[in-house]
Amino acid sequence: MNPDLVFVVGVVILALAFPAAISAFSSSDVTVKPAIICVVVGSSLIVLASSMSSGGYSVTEIPAIVMRLLK
């Protein structure tokens, strides 16, 4: 599996999970578990992709990785 794809999927899951987590925590809602699961899955995918990649990833590389996958 392509580590760039795994990394981008993890970043997207994290980006979608944070607003849900903040909303659930601020309203003291019981449905915090899906947001926490998404944070764990997204973080795990990013760690997996970093371990699969030879040099790892830096924050400045993220736009280039996304553009490379979209082409």
Backbone atoms as SQL, in Angstrom:
CREATE TABLE atoms (id INTEGER PRIMARY KEY, chain TEXT, resi INTEGER, resn TEXT, atom TEXT, x REAL, y REAL, z REAL);
INSERT INTO atoms VALUES
  (1, 'A', 1, 'MET', 'N', 0.850, -1.175, 0.000),
  (2, 'A', 1, 'MET', 'CA', 0.000, 0.000, 0.000),
  (3, 'A', 1, 'MET', 'C', 0.897, 1.240, 0.000),
  (4, 'A', 2, 'ASN', 'N', 0.456, 2.258, -0.680),
  (5, 'A', 2, 'ASN', 'CA', 1.211, 3.491, -0.814),
  (6, 'A', 2, 'ASN', 'C', 1.212, 4.260, 0.519),
  (7, 'A', 3, 'PRO', 'N', 2.394, 4.542, 1.082),
  (8, 'A', 3, 'PRO', 'CA', 2.415, 5.255, 2.367),
  (9, 'A', 3, 'PRO', 'C', 1.872, 6.678, 2.261),
  (10, 'A', 4, 'ASP', 'N', 1.998, 7.302, 1.095),
  (11, 'A', 4, 'ASP', 'CA', 1.441, 8.648, 0.926),
  (12, 'A', 4, 'ASP', 'C', -0.074, 8.635, 1.042),
  (13, 'A', 5, 'LEU', 'N', -0.699, 7.617, 0.464),
  (14, 'A', 5, 'LEU', 'CA', -2.152, 7.495, 0.541),
  (15, 'A', 5, 'LEU', 'C', -2.603, 7.256, 1.979),
  (16, 'A', 6, 'VAL', 'N', -1.899, 6.398, 2.683),
  (17, 'A', 6, 'VAL', 'CA', -2.232, 6.119, 4.082),
  (18, 'A', 6, 'VAL', 'C', -2.090, 7.390, 4.914),
  (19, 'A', 7, 'PHE', 'N', -1.034, 8.157, 4.646),
  (20, 'A', 7, 'PHE', 'CA', -0.804, 9.395, 5.380),
  (21, 'A', 7, 'PHE', 'C', -1.929, 10.401, 5.139),
  (22, 'A', 8, 'VAL', 'N', -2.314, 10.596, 3.895),
  (23, 'A', 8, 'VAL', 'CA', -3.355, 11.574, 3.566),
  (24, 'A', 8, 'VAL', 'C', -4.708, 11.142, 4.139),
  (25, 'A', 9, 'VAL', 'N', -5.018, 9.867, 4.087),
  (26, 'A', 9, 'VAL', 'CA', -6.269, 9.387, 4.676),
  (27, 'A', 9, 'VAL', 'C', -6.271, 9.637, 6.185),
  (28, 'A', 10, 'GLY', 'N', -5.142, 9.412, 6.837),
  (29, 'A', 10, 'GLY', 'CA', -5.038, 9.684, 8.265),
  (30, 'A', 10, 'GLY', 'C', -5.216, 11.156, 8.588),
  (31, 'A', 11, 'VAL', 'N', -4.622, 12.022, 7.767),
  (32, 'A', 11, 'VAL', 'CA', -4.764, 13.468, 7.986),
  (33, 'A', 11, 'VAL', 'C', -6.214, 13.907, 7.786),
  (34, 'A', 12, 'VAL', 'N', -6.877, 13.362, 6.778),
  (35, 'A', 12, 'VAL', 'CA', -8.278, 13.717, 6.524),
  (36, 'A', 12, 'VAL', 'C', -9.173, 13.248, 7.675),
  (37, 'A', 13, 'ILE', 'N', -8.937, 12.041, 8.162),
  (38, 'A', 13, 'ILE', 'CA', -9.737, 11.541, 9.285),
  (39, 'A', 13, 'ILE', 'C', -9.529, 12.419, 10.513),
  (40, 'A', 14, 'LEU', 'N', -8.274, 12.808, 10.774),
  (41, 'A', 14, 'LEU', 'CA', -8.017, 13.695, 11.908),
  (42, 'A', 14, 'LEU', 'C', -8.675, 15.049, 11.717),
  (43, 'A', 15, 'ALA', 'N', -8.623, 15.571, 10.502),
  (44, 'A', 15, 'ALA', 'CA', -9.233, 16.875, 10.243),
  (45, 'A', 15, 'ALA', 'C', -10.744, 16.837, 10.453),
  (46, 'A', 16, 'LEU', 'N', -11.367, 15.732, 10.138),
  (47, 'A', 16, 'LEU', 'CA', -12.804, 15.605, 10.340),
  (48, 'A', 16, 'LEU', 'C', -13.161, 15.270, 11.787),
  (49, 'A', 17, 'ALA', 'N', -12.239, 14.663, 12.512),
  (50, 'A', 17, 'ALA', 'CA', -12.530, 14.237, 13.879),
  (51, 'A', 17, 'ALA', 'C', -12.436, 15.367, 14.887),
  (52, 'A', 18, 'PHE', 'N', -11.547, 16.320, 14.679),
  (53, 'A', 18, 'PHE', 'CA', -11.353, 17.365, 15.676),
  (54, 'A', 18, 'PHE', 'C', -12.578, 18.252, 15.875),
  (55, 'A', 19, 'PRO', 'N', -13.261, 18.715, 14.833),
  (56, 'A', 19, 'PRO', 'CA', -14.483, 19.491, 15.098),
  (57, 'A', 19, 'PRO', 'C', -15.555, 18.675, 15.819),
  (58, 'A', 20, 'ALA', 'N', -15.670, 17.408, 15.479),
  (59, 'A', 20, 'ALA', 'CA', -16.647, 16.555, 16.152),
  (60, 'A', 20, 'ALA', 'C', -16.286, 16.363, 17.622),
  (61, 'A', 21, 'ALA', 'N', -15.008, 16.192, 17.906),
  (62, 'A', 21, 'ALA', 'CA', -14.571, 16.011, 19.286),
  (63, 'A', 21, 'ALA', 'C', -14.773, 17.278, 20.104),
  (64, 'A', 22, 'ILE', 'N', -14.434, 18.409, 19.545),
  (65, 'A', 22, 'ILE', 'CA', -14.599, 19.678, 20.258),
  (66, 'A', 22, 'ILE', 'C', -16.077, 19.947, 20.516),
  (67, 'A', 23, 'SER', 'N', -16.921, 19.674, 19.535),
  (68, 'A', 23, 'SER', 'CA', -18.356, 19.861, 19.708),
  (69, 'A', 23, 'SER', 'C', -18.913, 18.935, 20.789),
  (70, 'A', 24, 'ALA', 'N', -18.475, 17.688, 20.781),
  (71, 'A', 24, 'ALA', 'CA', -18.976, 16.732, 21.769),
  (72, 'A', 24, 'ALA', 'C', -18.497, 17.085, 23.173),
  (73, 'A', 25, 'PHE', 'N', -17.246, 17.510, 23.294),
  (74, 'A', 25, 'PHE', 'CA', -16.738, 17.875, 24.618),
  (75, 'A', 25, 'PHE', 'C', -17.399, 19.145, 25.141),
  (76, 'A', 26, 'SER', 'N', -17.644, 20.100, 24.269),
  (77, 'A', 26, 'SER', 'CA', -18.214, 21.371, 24.731),
  (78, 'A', 26, 'SER', 'C', -19.681, 21.237, 25.142),
  (79, 'A', 27, 'SER', 'N', -20.386, 20.312, 24.520),
  (80, 'A', 27, 'SER', 'CA', -21.799, 20.140, 24.878),
  (81, 'A', 27, 'SER', 'C', -22.002, 19.050, 25.922),
  (82, 'A', 28, 'SER', 'N', -20.910, 18.483, 26.418),
  (83, 'A', 28, 'SER', 'CA', -20.961, 17.392, 27.405),
  (84, 'A', 28, 'SER', 'C', -21.842, 16.252, 26.926),
  (85, 'A', 29, 'ASP', 'N', -21.725, 15.985, 25.639),
  (86, 'A', 29, 'ASP', 'CA', -22.529, 14.933, 25.031),
  (87, 'A', 29, 'ASP', 'C', -21.904, 13.567, 25.318),
  (88, 'A', 30, 'VAL', 'N', -22.735, 12.557, 25.357),
  (89, 'A', 30, 'VAL', 'CA', -22.271, 11.205, 25.642),
  (90, 'A', 30, 'VAL', 'C', -21.611, 10.590, 24.407),
  (91, 'A', 31, 'THR', 'N', -21.868, 11.117, 23.236),
  (92, 'A', 31, 'THR', 'CA', -21.382, 10.525, 21.989),
  (93, 'A', 31, 'THR', 'C', -19.982, 11.012, 21.632),
  (94, 'A', 32, 'VAL', 'N', -19.087, 10.998, 22.590),
  (95, 'A', 32, 'VAL', 'CA', -17.705, 11.394, 22.357),
  (96, 'A', 32, 'VAL', 'C', -16.915, 10.243, 21.750),
  (97, 'A', 33, 'LYS', 'N', -17.389, 9.019, 21.956),
  (98, 'A', 33, 'LYS', 'CA', -16.637, 7.845, 21.520),
  (99, 'A', 33, 'LYS', 'C', -16.333, 7.817, 20.022),
  (100, 'A', 34, 'PRO', 'N', -17.262, 8.137, 19.123),
  (101, 'A', 34, 'PRO', 'CA', -16.905, 8.124, 17.702),
  (102, 'A', 34, 'PRO', 'C', -15.788, 9.114, 17.354),
  (103, 'A', 35, 'ALA', 'N', -15.806, 10.267, 17.980),
  (104, 'A', 35, 'ALA', 'CA', -14.755, 11.242, 17.712),
  (105, 'A', 35, 'ALA', 'C', -13.412, 10.742, 18.220),
  (106, 'A', 36, 'ILE', 'N', -13.406, 10.124, 19.385),
  (107, 'A', 36, 'ILE', 'CA', -12.162, 9.586, 19.925),
  (108, 'A', 36, 'ILE', 'C', -11.645, 8.444, 19.061),
  (109, 'A', 37, 'ILE', 'N', -12.537, 7.614, 18.571),
  (110, 'A', 37, 'ILE', 'CA', -12.137, 6.515, 17.691),
  (111, 'A', 37, 'ILE', 'C', -11.525, 7.068, 16.408),
  (112, 'A', 38, 'CYS', 'N', -12.117, 8.120, 15.852),
  (113, 'A', 38, 'CYS', 'CA', -11.565, 8.724, 14.639),
  (114, 'A', 38, 'CYS', 'C', -10.188, 9.326, 14.886),
  (115, 'A', 39, 'VAL', 'N', -9.986, 9.945, 16.040),
  (116, 'A', 39, 'VAL', 'CA', -8.672, 10.499, 16.369),
  (117, 'A', 39, 'VAL', 'C', -7.644, 9.374, 16.487),
  (118, 'A', 40, 'VAL', 'N', -8.009, 8.285, 17.122),
  (119, 'A', 40, 'VAL', 'CA', -7.086, 7.160, 17.270),
  (120, 'A', 40, 'VAL', 'C', -6.768, 6.534, 15.920),
  (121, 'A', 41, 'VAL', 'N', -7.785, 6.337, 15.084),
  (122, 'A', 41, 'VAL', 'CA', -7.566, 5.728, 13.768),
  (123, 'A', 41, 'VAL', 'C', -6.718, 6.647, 12.878),
  (124, 'A', 42, 'GLY', 'N', -7.031, 7.939, 12.852),
  (125, 'A', 42, 'GLY', 'CA', -6.262, 8.875, 12.050),
  (126, 'A', 42, 'GLY', 'C', -4.816, 8.962, 12.497),
  (127, 'A', 43, 'SER', 'N', -4.593, 9.022, 13.795),
  (128, 'A', 43, 'SER', 'CA', -3.233, 9.067, 14.331),
  (129, 'A', 43, 'SER', 'C', -2.479, 7.780, 14.019),
  (130, 'A', 44, 'SER', 'N', -3.164, 6.664, 14.136),
  (131, 'A', 44, 'SER', 'CA', -2.529, 5.374, 13.833),
  (132, 'A', 44, 'SER', 'C', -2.133, 5.278, 12.368),
  (133, 'A', 45, 'LEU', 'N', -2.984, 5.781, 11.484),
  (134, 'A', 45, 'LEU', 'CA', -2.650, 5.756, 10.059),
  (135, 'A', 45, 'LEU', 'C', -1.446, 6.647, 9.754),
  (136, 'A', 46, 'ILE', 'N', -1.359, 7.793, 10.412),
  (137, 'A', 46, 'ILE', 'CA', -0.213, 8.673, 10.194),
  (138, 'A', 46, 'ILE', 'C', 1.077, 8.013, 10.698),
  (139, 'A', 47, 'VAL', 'N', 1.025, 7.376, 11.854),
  (140, 'A', 47, 'VAL', 'CA', 2.198, 6.679, 12.385),
  (141, 'A', 47, 'VAL', 'C', 2.580, 5.515, 11.477),
  (142, 'A', 48, 'LEU', 'N', 1.596, 4.776, 10.988),
  (143, 'A', 48, 'LEU', 'CA', 1.857, 3.666, 10.075),
  (144, 'A', 48, 'LEU', 'C', 2.525, 4.164, 8.797),
  (145, 'A', 49, 'ALA', 'N', 2.009, 5.245, 8.232),
  (146, 'A', 49, 'ALA', 'CA', 2.585, 5.783, 7.008),
  (147, 'A', 49, 'ALA', 'C', 4.007, 6.290, 7.241),
  (148, 'A', 50, 'SER', 'N', 4.246, 6.902, 8.379),
  (149, 'A', 50, 'SER', 'CA', 5.594, 7.383, 8.686),
  (150, 'A', 50, 'SER', 'C', 6.573, 6.233, 8.843),
  (151, 'A', 51, 'SER', 'N', 6.101, 5.131, 9.407),
  (152, 'A', 51, 'SER', 'CA', 6.991, 3.980, 9.547),
  (153, 'A', 51, 'SER', 'C', 7.210, 3.264, 8.213),
  (154, 'A', 52, 'MET', 'N', 6.244, 3.337, 7.305),
  (155, 'A', 52, 'MET', 'CA', 6.388, 2.722, 5.989),
  (156, 'A', 52, 'MET', 'C', 7.268, 3.558, 5.072),
  (157, 'A', 53, 'SER', 'N', 7.298, 4.866, 5.276),
  (158, 'A', 53, 'SER', 'CA', 8.106, 5.750, 4.451),
  (159, 'A', 53, 'SER', 'C', 9.548, 5.717, 4.930),
  (160, 'A', 54, 'SER', 'N', 10.473, 5.818, 3.994),
  (161, 'A', 54, 'SER', 'CA', 11.883, 5.689, 4.365),
  (162, 'A', 54, 'SER', 'C', 12.383, 6.868, 5.197),
  (163, 'A', 55, 'GLY', 'N', 11.979, 8.094, 4.851),
  (164, 'A', 55, 'GLY', 'CA', 12.480, 9.253, 5.569),
  (165, 'A', 55, 'GLY', 'C', 11.474, 9.904, 6.486),
  (166, 'A', 56, 'GLY', 'N', 10.280, 9.370, 6.558),
  (167, 'A', 56, 'GLY', 'CA', 9.235, 9.993, 7.355),
  (168, 'A', 56, 'GLY', 'C', 8.638, 11.180, 6.628),
  (169, 'A', 57, 'TYR', 'N', 7.881, 11.989, 7.326),
  (170, 'A', 57, 'TYR', 'CA', 7.203, 13.141, 6.743),
  (171, 'A', 57, 'TYR', 'C', 7.440, 14.370, 7.604),
  (172, 'A', 58, 'SER', 'N', 7.435, 15.517, 6.948),
  (173, 'A', 58, 'SER', 'CA', 7.476, 16.776, 7.679),
  (174, 'A', 58, 'SER', 'C', 6.220, 17.570, 7.332),
  (175, 'A', 59, 'VAL', 'N', 5.933, 18.570, 8.131),
  (176, 'A', 59, 'VAL', 'CA', 4.718, 19.366, 7.920),
  (177, 'A', 59, 'VAL', 'C', 4.772, 20.093, 6.583),
  (178, 'A', 60, 'THR', 'N', 5.939, 20.512, 6.159),
  (179, 'A', 60, 'THR', 'CA', 6.056, 21.247, 4.893),
  (180, 'A', 60, 'THR', 'C', 5.828, 20.358, 3.678),
  (181, 'A', 61, 'GLU', 'N', 5.903, 19.049, 3.845),
  (182, 'A', 61, 'GLU', 'CA', 5.694, 18.126, 2.726),
  (183, 'A', 61, 'GLU', 'C', 4.231, 17.789, 2.471),
  (184, 'A', 62, 'ILE', 'N', 3.352, 18.100, 3.395),
  (185, 'A', 62, 'ILE', 'CA', 1.952, 17.674, 3.286),
  (186, 'A', 62, 'ILE', 'C', 1.274, 18.191, 2.016),
  (187, 'A', 63, 'PRO', 'N', 1.396, 19.477, 1.645),
  (188, 'A', 63, 'PRO', 'CA', 0.750, 19.907, 0.394),
  (189, 'A', 63, 'PRO', 'C', 1.291, 19.182, -0.842),
  (190, 'A', 64, 'ALA', 'N', 2.584, 18.923, -0.870),
  (191, 'A', 64, 'ALA', 'CA', 3.167, 18.216, -2.018),
  (192, 'A', 64, 'ALA', 'C', 2.672, 16.776, -2.083),
  (193, 'A', 65, 'ILE', 'N', 2.505, 16.154, -0.941),
  (194, 'A', 65, 'ILE', 'CA', 2.000, 14.774, -0.909),
  (195, 'A', 65, 'ILE', 'C', 0.573, 14.725, -1.425),
  (196, 'A', 66, 'VAL', 'N', -0.262, 15.663, -0.992),
  (197, 'A', 66, 'VAL', 'CA', -1.657, 15.705, -1.438),
  (198, 'A', 66, 'VAL', 'C', -1.713, 15.942, -2.943),
  (199, 'A', 67, 'MET', 'N', -0.934, 16.882, -3.442),
  (200, 'A', 67, 'MET', 'CA', -0.949, 17.169, -4.888),
  (201, 'A', 67, 'MET', 'C', -0.446, 15.978, -5.684),
  (202, 'A', 68, 'ARG', 'N', 0.543, 15.255, -5.166),
  (203, 'A', 68, 'ARG', 'CA', 1.062, 14.079, -5.855),
  (204, 'A', 68, 'ARG', 'C', -0.015, 13.004, -5.941),
  (205, 'A', 69, 'LEU', 'N', -0.838, 12.877, -4.914),
  (206, 'A', 69, 'LEU', 'CA', -1.891, 11.864, -4.938),
  (207, 'A', 69, 'LEU', 'C', -3.044, 12.266, -5.854),
  (208, 'A', 70, 'LEU', 'N', -3.304, 13.562, -5.971),
  (209, 'A', 70, 'LEU', 'CA', -4.422, 14.021, -6.803),
  (210, 'A', 70, 'LEU', 'C', -4.116, 13.972, -8.288),
  (211, 'A', 71, 'LYS', 'N', -2.844, 13.913, -8.652),
  (212, 'A', 71, 'LYS', 'CA', -2.493, 13.869, -10.088),
  (213, 'A', 71, 'LYS', 'C', -2.722, 12.531, -10.691);
